[in-house]
């Protein structure tokens, strides 16, 4: 529900489990700036969202100064984290003249499973014979990632052209709150941008193409062999079997799942200075997204044909916007914008592991596959949404120590392809379609309408004239959402202490809360340096107005308090993190409550002109805690389905957070 852009590209997760989410397409070491719009964002920042926005940019191209000759720069870094034995490295190198720029960046990161602060389960089996996990080890949290990017830029006195090619390869990434794991992910990104200073203002243009090839199956901590020949659903370990064959008494080798996503975008923006310091921004955007999601047969109930989860999925966005920003008088500034988007989506016909019409081999198959496919294929699947976004922000600065802001907005998001077009009510297939990590199964809804959110936000910012000695910022906010995409249970799904199958549905919702932050310079120029205290506090409630239920995955009341010492090149921080009990949970999803907790972290940094060293201890006292937004633990065992006890996974275990971890990192510039 957020608008997330990486180097100007609107990236989309090509996965039924949302494993390759937009921010995963850039390594943290490559991020130069991150702009966050909390709640209300300008229409020029993007549409098709009802929350805030996150705009992440890599470093702008660097050029040699006049007369400098050829510029050569570079950077190298490495890190290690004890919990999970995580390590990684990054490298960048640049060669540039006064007109041309060429740079290369690369990074590598790897980690094993991490340990919680205490035992959180009473079983060690994983579903794989001979492979067990300690009681405090959080299964399916290992990963490996490789990112590379090559950038070329050229400029003259008025124009800047940039071309960037990026490739991401994730050989594996396991997920403790998903039934499946990522077994391979390759993304290629081509990004061409132009910025030109014209007589009338600034023109910006961008064209990009991103192609993701994504694979999933059961990772090392999850059962791989299925079917009666491997022991059936009651067996805690699936026994290797052969030959691969269909039927409940057959033999299945894993459950391979493939996704292919192609994302093409064109943006054209203009900034036109008006009288005074006013600015008019106008622009148009186009995005074409194509998605195929298919599961090849592997035996037992997954036989004999390929399951088409989404076949030739299409989602096209056409957007235009206009926005004014300027100064009303010495104390007031404002921003007003309007945006219109047309979103068209469609998909082709589908079928399950059997075919979609009678008579076929295995006609009907498990889980009503044939009837579901026939109903989907005969329904109207082409949808067109006409969406309006409006935003207005006003800032009042009566004095150098006070700033007040008020913002109102209407924001609209059309359903994504998985929300609209996932079609099978079969429990096993539905469990594979889940991008919220609650362990449940989800079915799409062809009749979904776009979400329309109306938001009011206020901000009061009191601070010292230098904005350093002290400051307090208070932001209450309220949002009403028409046609919020929540979920309802399928018939017969009545349990309260188990995983269930749900279908997406439009309902009315509201969200409200308050954010508070502050800082104070406690001491300056002492023998032990400068001391500064900082703190944040956040509270949010989300309610379904139609059912009276709570919205899923809402962070409970939480606060962070930090004391920082700065002396010369040293910066040391002790931080406390306090989180209240999560008890306002979604009943329709059987969301689990989590206890409150408090953590202490120690962080330090030593920085010189050409190098820096970071170090610290997270969760200093090795405290055990459950992640309020971590979802349900399904990180080991017979995860393809909901097995009968005493087999696992079973409902009732939230994903725990990491225990104590020592870390260190070094970065060198040359």
Buried (B, 14 or more C-beta within 10 A) or exposed (E): BBBBBBBBBBBBBBBBBBBBBBBBBBBBBBBEEEEEBBBBBBBBBBBBBBBBBBBBBBBEBEBBEEEEEEBEEBBBBBBEBBBBEBBBBBBBBBBBBBEBBBBBBBBBBBBBBBBBBEEBBEBBBBBBBEEBBEBBBBBBBBBBBBBBBBBBBBBEEEEBBBBBBBBBBBBBBBBBBBBBBBBBBBBBBBBBBBBBEEEEBBBBBBBBBBBBBBBBBBBBBBBBBBBBBBBBBEBBBBEEBEEBBBBEEBBBBBBBBBBBBBBBBEBBBBBBEEEEEBBBBBBEBBBBBBBBBBBEBBBBBBBBBBBBBBBEBBBBBBBBBBBBBBEEEEEEBBBBBBBBBBBBBBBBBBBBBBBBEEEBEBEBBBBBBBBBBBBBBEEEBEBEBEBBBBBBBBBBBEEEBEBBBBBBBBBBBBBBBBBBBBBBBBBBBBBBBBBBBBBBBBBBBBEBBBBBBBBBBBBEBBBBEEEEEBBBBBBBBBBBBBBBBBBBBBEEBEEEEBBBBBBBBBBBBBBBBBBBBBBBBBEEEEEEBBBBBBBBBBBBBBBBBBBEBBBBBBBBBBBBBBBBBBEEEEBBBBBBBBBBEBEBBBEBBBBBEBBBBEBBBBBBBBBEEEBBBBBBBBBBEBBBBBBBBBBBBBBBBBBBBBBEEEBBBBBEBBBBBBBBBBBBBBBBBE
